[in-house]
């Protein structure tokens, strides 16, 4: 009996640890979505050279349609899952009444955070080899996050968990020399 109680306590305790770890490292999945798009590339399409390290390296234009009631701000994270989740852009506190980020204007509109390049602001695709995927995730939030320029994608996701209303994704691809 003592072994059974110990086994149950241990399994419940381990289950709680796993749940906490998952909640801490990922954003909750919202039931509402935002349609995120770009006039520069289709979902699954090629990101223009001008938005990469092989061109002017300016952020691409982004747009999103109607959003649910109660959205006061947006946050954006761009990452390359083919490079182990390399972060290309963290942008928070985008005003909730906006429905687009013009090309090369996002860093002036929102609050840029830390990227894997070791700086804040847009850092375009620059894969070492082959075609890579770049996932743009827009979080619609019920309040601004108020994070500083050193905020990482992990910190933004953790803060967004508390105020997440909806989210949307757009994926672009890029291969150097192609």
C-alpha positions as CSV (number, residue, x, y, z in Angstrom):
1,X,0.0,0.0,0.0
2,X,2.8,2.4,0.9
3,X,4.5,1.7,-2.5
4,X,1.2,2.5,-4.3
5,X,0.7,5.8,-2.4
6,X,4.4,6.7,-3.1
7,X,4.0,5.8,-6.8
8,X,0.8,7.9,-7.1
9,X,2.3,10.9,-5.4
10,X,5.4,10.7,-7.6
11,X,3.4,10.4,-10.8
12,X,1.1,13.3,-9.8
13,X,4.2,15.4,-8.9
14,X,5.9,14.6,-12.2
15,X,2.8,15.4,-14.1
16,X,2.5,18.8,-12.5
17,X,6.2,19.5,-13.4
18,X,5.6,18.6,-17.0
19,X,2.5,20.7,-17.2
20,X,4.2,23.7,-15.7
21,X,7.1,23.3,-18.2
22,X,4.9,23.2,-21.2
23,X,2.8,26.2,-20.1
24,X,5.9,28.3,-19.3
25,X,7.6,27.7,-22.7
26,X,4.7,28.0,-25.1
27,X,1.8,30.3,-25.8
28,X,-1.7,28.9,-25.2
29,X,-3.6,28.0,-28.3
30,X,-6.3,30.5,-28.8
31,X,-9.7,29.5,-30.2
32,X,-9.8,32.6,-32.3
33,X,-7.5,33.3,-35.3
34,X,-6.2,36.4,-37.1
35,X,-5.6,36.1,-40.9
36,X,-2.0,37.3,-41.3
37,X,-0.7,37.9,-44.9
38,X,1.9,39.9,-46.8
39,X,1.5,41.7,-50.1
40,X,5.1,40.7,-50.8
41,X,4.7,36.9,-50.6
42,X,2.0,34.3,-50.3
43,X,1.7,31.8,-47.4
44,X,4.3,29.2,-48.3
45,X,5.8,31.4,-51.0
46,X,9.3,32.9,-51.4
47,X,10.3,35.9,-49.4
48,X,11.6,38.7,-51.7
49,X,15.4,39.2,-51.7
50,X,14.9,42.8,-50.6
51,X,13.7,41.4,-47.2
52,X,16.8,39.3,-46.7
53,X,20.5,39.6,-45.9
54,X,21.2,39.3,-49.7
55,X,19.2,42.5,-50.3
56,X,18.3,45.6,-48.4
57,X,17.4,43.5,-45.4
58,X,14.2,45.5,-44.7
59,X,11.2,44.0,-42.9
60,X,8.5,42.8,-45.3
61,X,5.0,44.4,-45.3
62,X,2.4,42.5,-43.3
63,X,-1.3,42.9,-43.0
64,X,-4.1,41.3,-41.0
65,X,-7.9,41.5,-41.3
66,X,-10.5,41.9,-38.7
67,X,-9.7,40.9,-35.2
68,X,-11.9,39.9,-32.2
69,X,-13.2,42.6,-29.8
70,X,-11.0,43.5,-26.9
71,X,-7.6,43.6,-28.8
72,X,-5.5,46.4,-27.5
73,X,-2.1,45.4,-28.9
74,X,-0.2,42.9,-31.0
75,X,3.1,41.1,-30.7
76,X,5.0,39.5,-33.6
77,X,7.7,36.8,-33.5
78,X,9.5,35.6,-36.7
79,X,11.5,32.4,-36.4
80,X,13.3,29.8,-38.5
81,X,12.4,26.3,-37.3
82,X,14.9,24.9,-39.8
83,X,17.7,26.6,-37.8
84,X,16.6,25.4,-34.4
85,X,14.1,28.2,-33.8
86,X,16.5,31.0,-34.8
87,X,14.7,34.3,-34.0
88,X,14.6,36.9,-36.7
89,X,12.2,39.4,-35.2
90,X,10.5,40.2,-31.9
91,X,8.1,43.1,-32.0
92,X,5.7,44.0,-29.2
93,X,3.2,46.7,-28.3
94,X,2.0,47.2,-31.9
95,X,-1.1,49.4,-31.4
96,X,-4.4,47.4,-31.4
97,X,-6.1,49.6,-34.0
98,X,-3.4,48.9,-36.7
99,X,-4.1,46.3,-39.4
100,X,-0.7,46.5,-41.2
101,X,3.0,47.0,-40.9
102,X,4.4,48.7,-44.0
103,X,7.7,47.5,-45.4
104,X,10.7,48.6,-43.3
105,X,8.4,50.4,-40.7
106,X,7.7,47.8,-38.0
107,X,10.5,48.6,-35.7
108,X,9.3,52.2,-35.6
109,X,5.7,51.2,-34.9
110,X,6.2,48.6,-32.2
111,X,8.8,47.9,-29.6
112,X,11.6,45.6,-31.0
113,X,13.0,42.9,-28.8
114,X,16.1,40.7,-28.9
115,X,16.8,38.4,-31.8
116,X,19.2,35.6,-32.3
117,X,21.5,38.0,-34.2
118,X,22.3,39.5,-30.8
119,X,20.5,42.8,-31.4
120,X,16.9,44.1,-31.5
121,X,14.9,44.8,-34.7
122,X,14.3,42.9,-38.0
123,X,17.0,40.6,-39.2
124,X,16.1,39.0,-42.5
125,X,16.5,35.5,-43.7
126,X,20.1,34.5,-44.3
127,X,20.2,30.7,-44.3
128,X,23.7,29.1,-44.5
129,X,22.4,26.5,-47.0
130,X,19.3,25.2,-48.5
131,X,15.7,26.4,-48.3
132,X,14.5,27.6,-44.9
133,X,11.0,28.4,-43.6
134,X,10.3,31.6,-41.7
135,X,7.2,31.5,-39.5
136,X,5.6,34.9,-38.7
137,X,3.3,34.6,-35.7
138,X,1.1,37.5,-34.8
139,X,-0.4,37.5,-31.3
140,X,-3.6,39.6,-30.7
141,X,-3.5,40.7,-27.1
142,X,-6.0,42.3,-24.7
143,X,-3.2,44.6,-23.3
144,X,0.2,45.8,-24.3
145,X,3.1,43.7,-22.9
146,X,5.3,46.7,-21.8
147,X,8.5,44.7,-22.2
148,X,11.9,46.4,-22.9
149,X,14.2,46.0,-25.9
150,X,16.0,43.1,-24.3
151,X,12.8,41.0,-24.3
152,X,13.3,37.6,-25.9
153,X,10.8,35.5,-27.8
154,X,10.5,33.2,-24.8
155,X,9.7,36.2,-22.6
156,X,7.2,37.6,-25.1
157,X,5.4,34.2,-25.4
158,X,5.2,33.8,-21.6
159,X,3.8,37.4,-21.2
160,X,1.4,36.8,-24.1
161,X,0.0,33.7,-22.4
162,X,-1.7,36.1,-19.9
163,X,-3.4,38.3,-22.4
164,X,-3.8,36.3,-25.6
165,X,-7.0,36.8,-27.5
166,X,-6.2,35.4,-31.0
167,X,-3.2,34.5,-33.2
168,X,-2.3,34.0,-36.8
169,X,0.6,32.6,-38.8
170,X,2.2,33.2,-42.2
171,X,5.1,31.2,-43.5
172,X,7.6,32.3,-46.1
173,X,10.6,30.4,-47.5
174,X,14.0,31.6,-48.7
175,X,17.1,29.9,-50.2
176,X,20.2,32.0,-50.8
177,X,21.2,32.2,-54.5
178,X,17.8,31.0,-55.5
